[in-house]
Amino acid sequence: MKLLKDAAYTLGLPVLLILLWWIGTLGGSNFYVPTPAQLAQTFVDTWFSPRLWEDILPSLGRLFAGLAAAIVFGVGIGVFIGSFRTVRRVLEPLLEFFRAVPPPVLVPLFMLIFGLNDQMRVFVIAFGSVWPILLNTIEGVRGTDEVMRDTASSYRITRVQRLAYLIVPAAGPKILTGVRQSLSIALILMVISEMFGSSSGLGFLISYFQRSFAIPEMWSGILLLGLIGFALSVVFRLIERRILRWYHGLREVQREG
């Protein structure tokens, strides 16, 4: 019963919107708005083809590489900065400055530094995605309970053990909140980075379809990006619930109490 209820909540609004879209396109043809049936056929013809291997998978590879780099760097540096008050106070203005700079503005600079290659695109994704992870990690580490820190210190628990069993788990909810925010940023930057001097990838193809007035194909690319974003969100939610079982269990107990 719960599964059906969850499915209804998840699919109810999309089904309603598709129904309204279908009704709105009945009895007429608009060059810029394909019908649902036309878009579905175009989607299959466009993406279930060699483009799956030539464009979609390489784009996803760059997306995951950039995200992985952002997570490793953001969590590692964030734990270090958050653990030392003086370091945090010195670096905080600089971090806020770089976070405020829109990553797409820096794409031409990265093109000059790295050239028009996959390294540049991965760096763009990593640079733009790292800030929510880094800043949330700093806040999570900073917010670790002082009583628990003092207790661990009084029992002479080593710094490595405190880091592994106290600080990182306590900061886990904040860290994963930053990762969740970075998912959508990484997807956007993947598309933008592929629109500059590229000859393959989802971003390039969507831009190419738009310039060529291949409107159904352009819409199919936008639909594919939405489906990728939705799939990333679902997978991340499952991973998050597994990692933070203790946290969600504690919240359930608090709500019941």
C-alpha positions as CSV (number, residue, x, y, z in Angstrom):
1,M,0.0,0.0,0.0
2,K,2.8,2.4,0.9
3,L,4.6,1.6,-2.4
4,L,1.5,2.5,-4.4
5,K,1.1,5.7,-2.4
6,D,4.7,6.7,-3.0
7,A,4.3,5.9,-6.7
8,A,1.1,8.1,-6.9
9,Y,2.9,11.0,-5.3
10,T,5.9,10.6,-7.6
11,L,4.1,10.1,-10.9
12,G,0.8,12.0,-10.3
13,L,1.9,15.5,-11.3
14,P,4.1,14.4,-14.3
15,V,1.2,12.3,-15.6
16,L,-1.2,15.3,-15.2
17,L,1.2,17.6,-17.0
18,I,1.6,15.2,-19.9
19,L,-2.2,14.9,-20.1
20,L,-2.6,18.7,-20.2
21,W,0.2,18.9,-22.8
22,W,-1.5,16.2,-24.9
23,I,-4.9,18.1,-24.7
24,G,-3.2,21.4,-25.6
25,T,-1.7,20.0,-28.8
26,L,-4.8,18.3,-30.0
27,G,-6.2,19.5,-33.3
28,G,-3.2,21.7,-34.2
29,S,0.4,21.7,-35.0
30,N,3.0,24.1,-33.5
31,F,6.6,24.0,-34.9
32,Y,8.1,24.8,-31.6
33,V,6.0,22.5,-29.4
34,P,5.9,18.8,-30.5
35,T,3.1,16.5,-29.3
36,P,3.9,13.9,-26.6
37,A,3.8,11.1,-29.1
38,Q,6.1,12.9,-31.5
39,L,8.6,13.7,-28.7
40,A,8.5,10.1,-27.4
41,Q,9.3,8.8,-30.9
42,T,12.0,11.4,-31.5
43,F,13.5,10.6,-28.1
44,V,13.8,6.9,-29.0
45,D,15.2,7.6,-32.5
46,T,17.7,10.2,-31.2
47,W,19.2,8.6,-28.1
48,F,18.7,4.9,-28.5
49,S,21.4,5.0,-31.3
50,P,25.2,5.3,-31.5
51,R,24.8,8.6,-29.7
52,L,24.3,6.6,-26.5
53,W,28.0,5.6,-26.7
54,E,29.4,8.6,-28.5
55,D,27.7,11.4,-26.4
56,I,25.6,10.3,-23.4
57,L,28.1,8.0,-21.7
58,P,31.1,10.3,-22.2
59,S,29.1,13.2,-20.8
60,L,28.1,11.1,-17.8
61,G,31.7,10.0,-17.3
62,R,32.8,13.7,-17.1
63,L,29.9,14.4,-14.8
64,F,30.8,11.7,-12.3
65,A,34.5,12.5,-12.6
66,G,33.9,16.1,-11.7
67,L,31.5,15.2,-8.9
68,A,34.0,12.7,-7.4
69,A,36.8,15.2,-7.5
70,A,34.5,17.8,-5.8
71,I,33.4,15.4,-3.1
72,V,37.0,14.2,-2.3
73,F,38.4,17.7,-2.3
74,G,35.4,19.4,-0.6
75,V,35.2,16.9,2.3
76,G,38.9,16.6,2.8
77,I,39.7,20.3,2.8
78,G,36.4,21.1,4.6
79,V,37.3,18.7,7.5
80,F,40.7,20.3,7.8
81,I,39.4,23.9,7.8
82,G,36.5,23.1,10.1
83,S,38.8,21.5,12.6
84,F,40.9,24.6,13.2
85,R,39.1,27.9,14.2
86,T,42.0,30.1,13.2
87,V,42.3,28.6,9.7
88,R,38.5,28.8,9.3
89,R,38.5,32.5,10.2
90,V,41.4,33.3,7.9
91,L,40.0,31.4,4.9
92,E,36.3,32.1,5.2
93,P,36.2,35.4,3.3
94,L,38.2,33.9,0.5
95,L,35.9,30.9,0.3
96,E,32.8,33.1,0.2
97,F,34.3,35.1,-2.6
98,F,35.1,32.2,-4.8
99,R,31.7,30.6,-4.1
100,A,30.0,33.9,-5.3
101,V,31.8,33.7,-8.7
102,P,29.5,32.1,-11.3
103,P,31.5,29.1,-12.7
104,P,30.2,29.7,-16.3
105,V,32.0,33.1,-16.3
106,L,35.3,31.3,-15.7
107,V,34.9,28.8,-18.6
108,P,36.8,31.0,-21.1
109,L,39.6,31.3,-18.5
110,F,39.7,27.5,-18.0
111,M,39.7,27.0,-21.8
112,L,42.9,29.1,-22.0
113,I,44.5,27.2,-19.1
114,F,43.6,23.7,-20.0
115,G,42.6,23.9,-23.7
116,L,39.5,22.5,-25.3
117,N,39.6,19.0,-23.8
118,D,37.9,16.7,-21.3
119,Q,40.2,17.9,-18.5
120,M,38.8,21.4,-18.8
121,R,35.2,20.2,-18.7
122,V,35.9,18.0,-15.7
123,F,37.6,20.9,-13.9
124,V,34.7,23.2,-14.6
125,I,32.2,20.7,-13.1
126,A,34.5,20.1,-10.1
127,F,35.1,23.8,-9.5
128,G,31.5,24.7,-9.6
129,S,30.3,21.7,-7.5
130,V,32.8,21.8,-4.8
131,W,31.6,24.9,-2.9
132,P,28.3,23.5,-1.4
133,I,30.2,20.4,-0.3
134,L,33.2,22.4,1.1
135,L,31.1,25.0,3.0
136,N,28.6,22.4,4.4
137,T,31.5,20.2,5.5
138,I,33.1,23.1,7.4
139,E,29.8,24.0,9.0
140,G,29.2,20.3,9.9
141,V,32.6,19.9,11.5
142,R,32.3,23.2,13.3
143,G,29.0,22.2,14.7
144,T,30.2,18.9,16.3
145,D,29.1,18.7,19.9
146,E,31.8,20.2,22.2
147,V,30.9,17.9,25.0
148,M,31.5,14.9,22.8
149,R,34.8,16.4,21.6
150,D,35.9,17.0,25.2
151,T,34.8,13.5,26.3
152,A,36.8,11.9,23.4
153,S,39.8,14.0,24.3
154,S,39.6,13.1,28.1
155,Y,39.6,9.4,27.1
156,R,42.7,10.0,25.0
157,I,41.1,8.9,21.8
158,T,43.5,9.6,19.0
159,R,42.9,12.4,16.5
160,V,42.4,9.9,13.7
161,Q,39.8,7.9,15.7
162,R,38.0,11.1,16.6
163,L,38.0,12.1,13.0
164,A,36.7,8.7,11.8
165,Y,34.2,7.9,14.5
166,L,33.0,11.3,15.8
167,I,33.7,14.3,13.6
168,V,32.9,12.9,10.1
169,P,29.8,11.0,11.2
170,A,28.5,14.0,13.1
171,A,29.1,16.2,10.0
172,G,27.5,13.6,7.7
173,P,24.1,15.1,7.4
174,K,25.6,18.5,6.4
175,I,28.1,16.9,4.0
176,L,25.4,15.0,2.2
177,T,23.2,18.1,2.0
178,G,26.1,19.8,0.2
179,V,26.5,16.8,-2.1
180,R,22.8,16.9,-2.9
181,Q,23.0,20.6,-3.8
182,S,26.1,19.9,-6.0
183,L,24.3,17.3,-8.1
184,S,22.1,19.8,-10.0
185,I,25.1,22.3,-10.2
186,A,27.3,19.5,-11.8
187,L,24.6,18.6,-14.3
188,I,24.2,22.3,-15.4
189,L,28.0,22.8,-15.7
190,M,28.3,19.6,-17.7
191,V,25.9,21.0,-20.3
192,I,27.5,24.5,-20.3
193,S,31.1,23.1,-20.5
194,E,30.1,21.0,-23.6
195,M,28.7,24.1,-25.4
196,F,32.1,25.7,-25.7
197,G,34.3,24.4,-28.5
198,S,33.0,20.8,-28.3
199,S,32.0,18.4,-31.0
200,S,30.3,15.8,-28.8
201,G,28.3,15.5,-25.6
202,L,24.8,16.3,-24.5
203,G,25.4,20.0,-24.2
204,F,26.9,20.2,-27.7
205,L,24.0,18.2,-29.2
206,I,21.2,20.3,-27.6
207,S,22.9,23.5,-28.8
208,Y,23.4,22.0,-32.2
209,F,19.8,20.9,-32.5
210,Q,18.7,24.4,-31.4
211,R,20.9,26.1,-34.1
212,S,19.7,23.6,-36.7
213,F,16.0,24.2,-35.8
214,A,15.6,20.5,-35.0
215,I,13.1,21.4,-32.4
216,P,11.8,17.9,-31.4
217,E,15.4,16.7,-31.1
218,M,16.2,19.7,-28.9
219,W,13.2,18.9,-26.6
220,S,14.3,15.3,-26.5
221,G,17.7,16.4,-25.2
222,I,16.1,18.6,-22.5
223,L,13.9,15.6,-21.5
224,L,16.9,13.4,-21.3
225,L,18.7,15.9,-19.0
226,G,15.6,16.0,-16.8
227,L,15.5,12.2,-16.6
228,I,19.2,12.1,-15.7
229,G,18.7,14.6,-13.0
230,F,15.7,12.7,-11.6
231,A,17.7,9.4,-11.7
232,L,20.6,11.0,-9.8
233,S,18.2,12.4,-7.2
234,V,16.6,9.0,-6.6
235,V,19.9,7.1,-6.4
236,F,21.4,9.7,-4.1
237,R,18.4,9.5,-1.8
238,L,18.8,5.8,-1.5
239,I,22.5,6.1,-0.7
240,E,21.8,8.9,1.7
241,R,19.3,6.9,3.7
242,R,21.7,4.0,3.9
243,I,24.6,6.1,5.1
244,L,22.5,8.1,7.5
245,R,20.3,5.3,8.9
246,W,21.3,6.3,12.4
247,Y,20.4,9.9,11.8
248,H,17.0,9.2,10.3
249,G,16.3,6.6,13.0
250,L,17.1,9.2,15.7
251,R,14.8,11.7,14.1
252,E,12.0,9.2,14.0
253,V,12.5,8.5,17.7
254,Q,12.4,12.2,18.5
255,R,9.2,12.7,16.5
256,E,7.5,9.8,18.2
257,G,8.7,11.1,21.6
